[in-house]
């Protein structure tokens, strides 16, 4: 079966493509933010701890267990 694509109806609004230059900064920001969150959930309060004390551990404790990271 061959399928044909019908042209858009008269007066239909088609979205304009978003250029890569507009997406790239947001994609980079999102990637860095996700890596920082992964660090704080997965590695903070360990050998590579950036902050002293147990405050960060207490804030992300349930997230660690939910994602399968051991913490104690």
N, CA, C and O atoms as a GROMACS GRO file, in nm:
protein
  288
    1UNK      N    1   0.082  -0.118   0.000
    1UNK     CA    2   0.000   0.000   0.000
    1UNK      C    3   0.087   0.125   0.000
    1UNK      O    4   0.175   0.141   0.085
    2UNK      N    5   0.064   0.205  -0.090
    2UNK     CA    6   0.137   0.330  -0.096
    2UNK      C    7   0.058   0.437  -0.023
    2UNK      O    8  -0.064   0.450  -0.041
    3UNK      N    9   0.126   0.513   0.057
    3UNK     CA   10   0.060   0.622   0.128
    3UNK      C   11   0.103   0.754   0.067
    3UNK      O   12   0.220   0.774   0.035
    4UNK      N   13   0.009   0.840   0.052
    4UNK     CA   14   0.041   0.972   0.000
    4UNK      C   15   0.023   1.075   0.111
    4UNK      O   16  -0.065   1.061   0.196
    5UNK      N   17   0.106   1.175   0.109
    5UNK     CA   18   0.098   1.282   0.208
    5UNK      C   19   0.021   1.397   0.145
    5UNK      O   20   0.059   1.450   0.041
    6UNK      N   21  -0.087   1.433   0.209
    6UNK     CA   22  -0.170   1.541   0.157
    6UNK      C   23  -0.107   1.675   0.191
    6UNK      O   24  -0.048   1.690   0.298
    7UNK      N   25  -0.118   1.772   0.102
    7UNK     CA   26  -0.065   1.905   0.132
    7UNK      C   27  -0.146   1.968   0.245
    7UNK      O   28  -0.262   1.932   0.265
    8UNK      N   29  -0.086   2.061   0.320
    8UNK     CA   30  -0.160   2.124   0.429
    8UNK      C   31  -0.283   2.198   0.377
    8UNK      O   32  -0.283   2.252   0.266
    9UNK      N   33  -0.384   2.200   0.458
    9UNK     CA   34  -0.508   2.267   0.419
    9UNK      C   35  -0.484   2.418   0.409
    9UNK      O   36  -0.393   2.472   0.471
   10UNK      N   37  -0.566   2.481   0.332
   10UNK     CA   38  -0.555   2.626   0.314
   10UNK      C   39  -0.580   2.693   0.449
   10UNK      O   40  -0.679   2.663   0.516
   11UNK      N   41  -0.492   2.782   0.488
   11UNK     CA   42  -0.505   2.853   0.614
   11UNK      C   43  -0.445   2.776   0.733
   11UNK      O   44  -0.448   2.826   0.845
   12UNK      N   45  -0.391   2.656   0.710
   12UNK     CA   46  -0.331   2.579   0.819
   12UNK      C   47  -0.198   2.641   0.858
   12UNK      O   48  -0.123   2.689   0.773
   13UNK      N   49  -0.170   2.638   0.985
   13UNK     CA   50  -0.045   2.694   1.036
   13UNK      C   51   0.058   2.583   1.048
   13UNK      O   52   0.033   2.481   1.113
   14UNK      N   53   0.172   2.602   0.985
   14UNK     CA   54   0.281   2.505   0.998
   14UNK      C   55   0.390   2.568   1.082
   14UNK      O   56   0.428   2.683   1.058
   15UNK      N   57   0.443   2.496   1.180
   15UNK     CA   58   0.546   2.552   1.266
   15UNK      C   59   0.677   2.573   1.190
   15UNK      O   60   0.714   2.493   1.104
   16UNK      N   61   0.746   2.679   1.222
   16UNK     CA   62   0.875   2.707   1.160
   16UNK      C   63   0.981   2.621   1.227
   16UNK      O   64   0.975   2.601   1.348
   17UNK      N   65   1.076   2.570   1.152
   17UNK     CA   66   1.183   2.490   1.214
   17UNK      C   67   1.269   2.577   1.306
   17UNK      O   68   1.293   2.695   1.278
   18UNK      N   69   1.315   2.518   1.414
   18UNK     CA   70   1.400   2.590   1.509
   18UNK      C   71   1.544   2.567   1.468
   18UNK      O   72   1.587   2.452   1.456
   19UNK      N   73   1.621   2.673   1.445
   19UNK     CA   74   1.760   2.655   1.402
   19UNK      C   75   1.846   2.596   1.514
   19UNK      O   76   1.821   2.618   1.632
   20UNK      N   77   1.947   2.521   1.474
   20UNK     CA   78   2.037   2.455   1.569
   20UNK      C   79   2.108   2.557   1.658
   20UNK      O   80   2.135   2.528   1.774
   21UNK      N   81   2.139   2.675   1.605
   21UNK     CA   82   2.206   2.778   1.684
   21UNK      C   83   2.121   2.824   1.802
   21UNK      O   84   2.174   2.870   1.903
   22UNK      N   85   1.989   2.813   1.790
   22UNK     CA   86   1.900   2.852   1.899
   22UNK      C   87   1.886   2.740   2.002
   22UNK      O   88   1.860   2.768   2.120
   23UNK      N   89   1.903   2.616   1.961
   23UNK     CA   90   1.887   2.503   2.051
   23UNK      C   91   2.017   2.470   2.125
   23UNK      O   92   2.012   2.427   2.240
   24UNK      N   93   2.131   2.490   2.062
   24UNK     CA   94   2.259   2.448   2.118
   24UNK      C   95   2.288   2.502   2.258
   24UNK      O   96   2.329   2.423   2.343
   25UNK      N   97   2.270   2.631   2.287
   25UNK     CA   98   2.300   2.678   2.423
   25UNK      C   99   2.210   2.613   2.528
   25UNK      O  100   2.256   2.581   2.638
   26UNK      N  101   2.083   2.593   2.495
   26UNK     CA  102   1.992   2.529   2.591
   26UNK      C  103   2.026   2.382   2.610
   26UNK      O  104   2.014   2.330   2.722
   27UNK      N  105   2.068   2.315   2.505
   27UNK     CA  106   2.108   2.175   2.516
   27UNK      C  107   2.234   2.162   2.601
   27UNK      O  108   2.245   2.071   2.683
   28UNK      N  109   2.329   2.253   2.582
   28UNK     CA  110   2.452   2.252   2.662
   28UNK      C  111   2.420   2.280   2.809
   28UNK      O  112   2.471   2.212   2.898
   29UNK      N  113   2.337   2.380   2.834
   29UNK     CA  114   2.298   2.413   2.971
   29UNK      C  115   2.228   2.294   3.038
   29UNK      O  116   2.258   2.262   3.153
   30UNK      N  117   2.136   2.230   2.968
   30UNK     CA  118   2.065   2.115   3.022
   30UNK      C  119   2.161   1.999   3.050
   30UNK      O  120   2.149   1.932   3.152
   31UNK      N  121   2.254   1.976   2.960
   31UNK     CA  122   2.352   1.869   2.980
   31UNK      C  123   2.440   1.892   3.102
   31UNK      O  124   2.462   1.801   3.180
   32UNK      N  125   2.489   2.015   3.118
   32UNK     CA  126   2.573   2.047   3.234
   32UNK      C  127   2.491   2.037   3.362
   32UNK      O  128   2.540   1.984   3.463
   33UNK      N  129   2.368   2.086   3.360
   33UNK     CA  130   2.282   2.077   3.477
   33UNK      C  131   2.256   1.931   3.516
   33UNK      O  132   2.258   1.897   3.634
   34UNK      N  133   2.233   1.846   3.418
   34UNK     CA  134   2.211   1.704   3.447
   34UNK      C  135   2.336   1.638   3.504
   34UNK      O  136   2.326   1.553   3.592
   35UNK      N  137   2.453   1.675   3.455
   35UNK     CA  138   2.577   1.619   3.510
   35UNK      C  139   2.599   1.664   3.654
   35UNK      O  140   2.644   1.585   3.737
   36UNK      N  141   2.569   1.789   3.683
   36UNK     CA  142   2.582   1.839   3.821
   36UNK      C  143   2.485   1.765   3.912
   36UNK      O  144   2.522   1.724   4.022
   37UNK      N  145   2.362   1.748   3.868
   37UNK     CA  146   2.264   1.675   3.949
   37UNK      C  147   2.306   1.529   3.968
   37UNK      O  148   2.291   1.475   4.077
   38UNK      N  149   2.357   1.467   3.865
   38UNK     CA  150   2.405   1.329   3.876
   38UNK      C  151   2.520   1.320   3.976
   38UNK      O  152   2.528   1.224   4.052
   39UNK      N  153   2.609   1.419   3.975
   39UNK     CA  154   2.718   1.420   4.071
   39UNK      C  155   2.665   1.429   4.214
   39UNK      O  156   2.705   1.351   4.300
   40UNK      N  157   2.574   1.524   4.237
   40UNK     CA  158   2.525   1.542   4.374
   40UNK      C  159   2.444   1.423   4.422
   40UNK      O  160   2.449   1.390   4.540
   41UNK      N  161   2.371   1.359   4.333
   41UNK     CA  162   2.294   1.243   4.375
   41UNK      C  163   2.383   1.120   4.389
   41UNK      O  164   2.367   1.042   4.483
   42UNK      N  165   2.477   1.104   4.298
   42UNK     CA  166   2.554   0.980   4.296
   42UNK      C  167   2.686   0.980   4.367
   42UNK      O  168   2.730   0.874   4.411
   43UNK      N  169   2.752   1.094   4.382
   43UNK     CA  170   2.888   1.090   4.434
   43UNK      C  171   2.916   1.184   4.550
   43UNK      O  172   3.015   1.165   4.620
   44UNK      N  173   2.833   1.282   4.574
   44UNK     CA  174   2.859   1.376   4.684
   44UNK      C  175   2.855   1.303   4.817
   44UNK      O  176   2.776   1.210   4.834
   45UNK      N  177   2.936   1.344   4.910
   45UNK     CA  178   2.954   1.285   5.042
   45UNK      C  179   3.037   1.158   5.035
   45UNK      O  180   3.036   1.076   5.127
   46UNK      N  181   3.107   1.141   4.927
   46UNK     CA  182   3.195   1.026   4.913
   46UNK      C  183   3.339   1.074   4.910
   46UNK      O  184   3.374   1.174   4.974
   47UNK      N  185   3.422   1.002   4.837
   47UNK     CA  186   3.564   1.036   4.830
   47UNK      C  187   3.587   1.168   4.757
   47UNK      O  188   3.688   1.234   4.780
   48UNK      N  189   3.495   1.207   4.671
   48UNK     CA  190   3.512   1.331   4.594
   48UNK      C  191   3.422   1.441   4.645
   48UNK      O  192   3.377   1.525   4.566
   49UNK      N  193   3.393   1.445   4.773
   49UNK     CA  194   3.300   1.540   4.831
   49UNK      C  195   3.349   1.684   4.816
   49UNK      O  196   3.464   1.714   4.848
   50UNK      N  197   3.262   1.771   4.767
   50UNK     CA  198   3.294   1.913   4.754
   50UNK      C  199   3.249   1.993   4.875
   50UNK      O  200   3.309   2.095   4.909
   51UNK      N  201   3.143   1.946   4.940
   51UNK     CA  202   3.086   2.017   5.054
   51UNK      C  203   3.101   1.931   5.180
   51UNK      O  204   3.084   1.810   5.175
   52UNK      N  205   3.133   1.995   5.291
   52UNK     CA  206   3.145   1.920   5.416
   52UNK      C  207   3.008   1.906   5.482
   52UNK      O  208   2.916   1.982   5.451
   53UNK      N  209   2.997   1.812   5.572
   53UNK     CA  210   2.871   1.792   5.643
   53UNK      C  211   2.782   1.691   5.571
   53UNK      O  212   2.821   1.633   5.470
   54UNK      N  213   2.663   1.671   5.625
   54UNK     CA  214   2.572   1.571   5.569
   54UNK      C  215   2.447   1.633   5.509
   54UNK      O  216   2.352   1.561   5.479
   55UNK      N  217   2.444   1.765   5.491
   55UNK     CA  218   2.324   1.830   5.440
   55UNK      C  219   2.287   1.782   5.300
   55UNK      O  220   2.171   1.751   5.274
   56UNK      N  221   2.384   1.775   5.210
   56UNK     CA  222   2.356   1.731   5.074
   56UNK      C  223   2.309   1.586   5.075
   56UNK      O  224   2.216   1.549   5.003
   57UNK      N  225   2.372   1.505   5.158
   57UNK     CA  226   2.333   1.364   5.168
   57UNK      C  227   2.186   1.352   5.209
   57UNK      O  228   2.112   1.272   5.152
   58UNK      N  229   2.146   1.429   5.307
   58UNK     CA  230   2.007   1.422   5.354
   58UNK      C  231   1.908   1.470   5.249
   58UNK      O  232   1.797   1.418   5.241
   59UNK      N  233   1.946   1.568   5.168
   59UNK     CA  234   1.856   1.621   5.065
   59UNK      C  235   1.835   1.522   4.951
   59UNK      O  236   1.727   1.516   4.894
   60UNK      N  237   1.938   1.444   4.917
   60UNK     CA  238   1.928   1.355   4.801
   60UNK      C  239   1.922   1.208   4.840
   60UNK      O  240   1.934   1.121   4.754
   61UNK      N  241   1.904   1.179   4.968
   61UNK     CA  242   1.907   1.042   5.018
   61UNK      C  243   1.805   0.952   4.946
   61UNK      O  244   1.843   0.846   4.896
   62UNK      N  245   1.680   0.992   4.939
   62UNK     CA  246   1.578   0.909   4.876
   62UNK      C  247   1.602   0.895   4.726
   62UNK      O  248   1.574   0.790   4.667
   63UNK      N  249   1.653   1.001   4.663
   63UNK     CA  250   1.685   0.994   4.521
   63UNK      C  251   1.795   0.894   4.493
   63UNK      O  252   1.793   0.827   4.390
   64UNK      N  253   1.890   0.883   4.583
   64UNK     CA  254   1.997   0.785   4.565
   64UNK      C  255   1.941   0.644   4.564
   64UNK      O  256   1.975   0.564   4.478
   65UNK      N  257   1.854   0.614   4.660
   65UNK     CA  258   1.797   0.480   4.665
   65UNK      C  259   1.707   0.455   4.545
   65UNK      O  260   1.706   0.345   4.490
   66UNK      N  261   1.631   0.555   4.504
   66UNK     CA  262   1.541   0.540   4.389
   66UNK      C  263   1.620   0.509   4.262
   66UNK      O  264   1.575   0.428   4.180
   67UNK      N  265   1.736   0.571   4.245
   67UNK     CA  266   1.818   0.551   4.125
   67UNK      C  267   1.916   0.435   4.139
   67UNK      O  268   1.988   0.403   4.045
   68UNK      N  269   1.920   0.371   4.256
   68UNK     CA  270   2.005   0.254   4.274
   68UNK      C  271   2.146   0.284   4.321
   68UNK      O  272   2.232   0.196   4.316
   69UNK      N  273   2.174   0.406   4.368
   69UNK     CA  274   2.306   0.437   4.420
   69UNK      C  275   2.312   0.396   4.566
   69UNK      O  276   2.222   0.431   4.643
   70UNK      N  277   2.415   0.325   4.607
   70UNK     CA  278   2.427   0.294   4.749
   70UNK      C  279   2.479   0.416   4.824
   70UNK      O  280   2.559   0.493   4.771
   71UNK      N  281   2.433   0.434   4.947
   71UNK     CA  282   2.483   0.550   5.022
   71UNK      C  283   2.514   0.515   5.166
   71UNK      O  284   2.566   0.600   5.239
   72UNK      N  285   2.485   0.394   5.210
   72UNK     CA  286   2.525   0.354   5.345
   72UNK      C  287   2.526   0.204   5.357
   72UNK      O  288   2.557   0.150   5.463
   0.00000   0.00000   0.00000
